[in-house]
Amino acid sequence: MDKTDLQSPMLVSQAVLITPLELSSASISTRSTSFSLLRTWRYPVYPVSFKLRISLGPLLMFYRLFALLYSSTKSDTKFTMVRAPFLGLNHLSMRAGDLQTSSRSLSIGIVGGGVAGLYAALLLQRAGYRVHVFEGTDRLGGRVHTHYFNDEENQYFEAGAMRIPNSSHHSIVFDLIKYLQCSKLPSDMQIDLIPYNLTSPGNFVYINRSTAKFLDASSTTPRSVNWSLPGGAKAKFQDRSAKELMLEAVGPLLQKLDANFNDGFKEICRKFDHYSFRFYLTSILGWPTEVVDFLETVISQTNQFALSVTEIIMEFIDFSTKEWSTIAHGMNRLPLAMAHLIGYKNITLNARVNGVRNKDDGRVSISISGCDTTIDVTFDKVIMAIPPPALRMITNRPAWSEKKELAIRSMHFESLYKMGLRFKTRFWERVGPASCRGGQSTTDLPIRWIVYPSNGIGDDGPGVLLVYSWMTDADVWVPLTPEERRDLALANLAEVYNGKIDTKDGSVINVYDLILATSDAAWSARNCTGDAKFLPGQFSSRFEAARQPEGNIYFAGEHLSRHHTWIAGALESSWETVSNIIGPIPKLGPPDIRSSAKAEEEGEEVLKLKQRVDVGSGLDVANWEGTITTGGNGERGKVDFVLRLPKQLLGFDLLDLDNDRSGRSGVEIVRIPGSQGAKVRRI
Ligand SMILES: Cc1cc2nc3c(=O)[nH]c(=O)nc-3n(C[C@H](O)[C@H](O)[C@H](O)COP(=O)(O)OP(=O)(O)OC[C@H]3O[C@@H](n4cnc5c(N)ncnc54)[C@H](O)[C@@H]3O)c2cc1C
């Protein structure tokens, strides 16, 4: 087995796929920006890693030419990322001086290239603001991360987010996906949703060294897994399934959220947020500790009921959802597609922000380190889209309000651990009378959950399953070496599977013979993150303070939503933060009336866009780099727009301002930036 397979996906990508090569650094200053030019050039190499320092001069010309030629011939996503830093800071330095002429031209720096940071960038660009995203690592997506073992179909596992419930709480994710699906994207970034099976008939529970056959965890009863209960509790609890018990405990509270989410959430916070879920079950509902232990073991993970009632209710709000989806070819496509639309010139990788400073004129300067260099960049506003443990590592910053500092220090993050294991066959689909075609089996072993892929079901040849643990169950993996982690996972899987018969070819299963490669992600060991999971009282006492801006420094991320541990939460938080900065705006969504403009070519450089719009009581046109011809301001009723745009501007959005609280009304044309050429993109 290749040793690199044992490393975390992030380490694998650093070691094998790409290596930072610092080209140069030089100082540039403009009216609003003063910083060194940091260039990061990364290109594919083979396992050898090296760094070079060379000076700017004539090599830059050669580098630009090479990079342009190179990027125009490659569509592989690994290489498209290479293009990002090439245009990054240089572009920003050239443009920053132009940005102060109108409020629309504010420059906004975004720290963190997870989905929260990328979504903020897309929203702001749509509204006409200039943005630049700084990501501290060599890849985008943060906790959305697919690890590909190789280029063959379905040979990957989701080290981070893996599934999306088709429920109204996640509509922001599905709307974003529709938005991306309507955009022009390279074929290796197209997003297709496929069903994600939450359960499958062969899923089982393996507790106390024995298997409760073919039960998904929620149908398990204390009796079915020989769980010891005190005499007095047996009659009442031993034949009740985990699902029934959970519904009895949280059903009434879930109904409150269903009836009116905001009011329900406030009420739950007011009445129960200061209780741990365990306290709620034992002291408010009066359940015996043994029943609570059973429930926590089969449907949650060790010590998770120490979290607040509010957190556990929010965790279970989605699990009654019947249909779930995942992204074909990997969830990675979500951040990659977002980055493509943002434009690689507006993103810099390997740019870790380690300082934030308020300037006398109200703007915000951030210090960025990467490739042995530190630079300062100034923006009108900055969004910190990074988790609190990462924020806390930035010590070179002003002291914020006492409540904010307390929130950053205390918001609780739980550990998360996943390992993907690639085997020669998908034996889990071929064991016994019922097969595991998706869903998951639950154990009380260190691996805790065995999650079966919903992609490639029924394929012959190799397949990948993953093991998944959280909280205390995840902590135990962190101190182990990669080899020890692999051995532990295999030993646990062997305990469950070895000796069983593969019904397809009659062979006796031995996971040690079948293993091809492993890769893992201990999220608490990287970027200081797992997922936000609040302790008792934290929603009531920390949440609001954590969300508040500090002057022109704003905050976003999964932890600042009420929907922790979901992509939806990260996007919601981002949308709220951007709305806070620029006023109420629509979320990104599928095309609507605004997309009906007709585009015609007019000469080599110009696109002519025609649209008939009902402008209501006036026309307010933000003329960016195009020319607009209308019947004239003050016109009522239908007006024909003709907008001439240089071809490099990708598309446009007619933003309906009727609901704009600023009192403006009419139609505003906002250009949609992008990098993919002359075609007009319909949005
Ligand atoms: C194991 C696991 C399973 C999950 N399962 C699901 C699921 O099935 N469905 C679902 O919807 N959600 C799931 N989630 C949750 C979801 O992935 C997250 O809620 C979401 O991706 C968080 O996005 P974010 O942008 O807020 O934070 P992040 O993704 O953490 O992004 C923050 C980014 O900031 C960068 N950064 C940190 N510090 C700095 C710095 N100083 N300078 C520059 N950059 C910095 C980080 O490298 C990172 O890229 C899962 C998460 C994990 C870890």
The ligand as a Gaussian input file, in Angstrom:
#p B3LYP/6-31G(d) Opt

LIG

0 1
 C      -16.967000      15.210000       8.550000
 C      -18.036000      16.211000       8.176000
 C      -19.253000      15.769000       7.694000
 C      -20.224000      16.690000       7.301000
 N      -21.388000      16.241000       6.742000
 C      -22.243000      17.125000       6.198000
 C      -23.315000      16.680000       5.382000
 O      -23.474000      15.484000       5.147000
 N      -24.152000      17.614000       4.844000
 C      -23.972000      18.953000       5.050000
 O      -24.757000      19.759000       4.519000
 N      -22.942000      19.407000       5.813000
 C      -22.077000      18.527000       6.373000
 N      -21.000000      18.959000       7.082000
 C      -20.917000      20.378000       7.467000
 C      -20.421000      21.287000       6.360000
 O      -19.374000      20.690000       5.651000
 C      -19.965000      22.586000       7.011000
 O      -21.016000      23.104000       7.807000
 C      -19.599000      23.664000       6.003000
 O      -18.835000      23.138000       4.954000
 C      -18.836000      24.772000       6.736000
 O      -18.462000      25.775000       5.825000
 P      -17.744000      27.109000       6.329000
 O      -17.418000      27.865000       5.115000
 O      -18.556000      27.748000       7.386000
 O      -16.410000      26.621000       7.066000
 P      -15.160000      25.831000       6.474000
 O      -15.609000      24.839000       5.482000
 O      -14.400000      25.316000       7.657000
 O      -14.320000      26.941000       5.722000
 C      -13.399000      27.773000       6.376000
 C      -12.185000      27.936000       5.480000
 O      -11.340000      28.914000       6.052000
 C       -9.994000      28.503000       5.902000
 N       -9.221000      29.180000       6.921000
 C       -9.172000      28.944000       8.250000
 N       -8.361000      29.821000       8.856000
 C       -7.892000      30.649000       7.888000
 C       -7.020000      31.785000       7.901000
 N       -6.467000      32.248000       9.030000
 N       -6.754000      32.403000       6.709000
 C       -7.307000      31.966000       5.542000
 N       -8.131000      30.896000       5.497000
 C       -8.433000      30.254000       6.654000
 C      -10.059000      26.998000       6.062000
 O       -8.925000      26.376000       5.486000
 C      -11.346000      26.670000       5.332000
 O      -11.125000      26.404000       3.972000
 C      -19.995000      18.075000       7.461000
 C      -18.764000      18.515000       7.961000
 C      -17.788000      17.600000       8.297000
 C      -16.449000      18.098000       8.786000

